[in-house]
């Protein structure tokens, strides 16, 4: 929950918004926001999550009915995440293509190191995976990863994974669905907004493409599927059901009996 805003004030009787307009901050990048200079409680909360705040004056935000986000023109960003990207042009080392890759503009930029803490918190939500590693992928406009299966060569070597261990990969969308951004798993297209995720097991054919006008960003989680043994759930006392003959039975003191 956001902290209470510090009153900003307004010009004469021209009040076109509440003090909560101070939350109308502007994201410079994933680690930096422009924030109204008096909002110290909100600054402390954002910094607690690893976000740096540029404290700037906005004299008539309430009178104008908007703060930094509303008064900023649309931007064309070169890189929304400002990460140290790594590219590998030797794609045969990374995946087994099922088509001739020479007919495509194949390529993806990745980042494995110095990722913000928020990505590690997202990774922890996939508790059905063990030995998890994460990466952020940037698929630039016009780039494509044609239908292929993953080799997981580096993952296996770094984590001492044998060939018979069940590797799974999960893709988390980091922004809402945009025109031209595609992810296919077998013959199913994956569509969703920020936070949606899709996964597949090793040797599953999939592809990704960016036919749009903006870069495509996703979070990639790779891990070993855990052998989760669920404890059997006993019926509650007095619960009713049907037996194989269609008779009504009731659970009493550990047994199904006819009421």
Secondary structure, DSSP 8 states (H G I E B T S, - for coil): ----------BTTB--S-GGGGG--EEEETTEEEEETT-HHHHHHHHHTT-EEEEE--TTHHHHT--TTTTS-----S-SS----EE-S-GGGTEEESS-GGGS-B--EEE-SS--HHHHHHHTT-TTEEEEEEEEEEE-TT-EEEEEEE--HHHHHHHT--TTS-EEEEEEESS---TTEEEEETTEE----TT-EEEEETT--EEEEE-SSS-EEEEEEEEEE-----------TT-EEE-TTS-EEEEETTEEE--
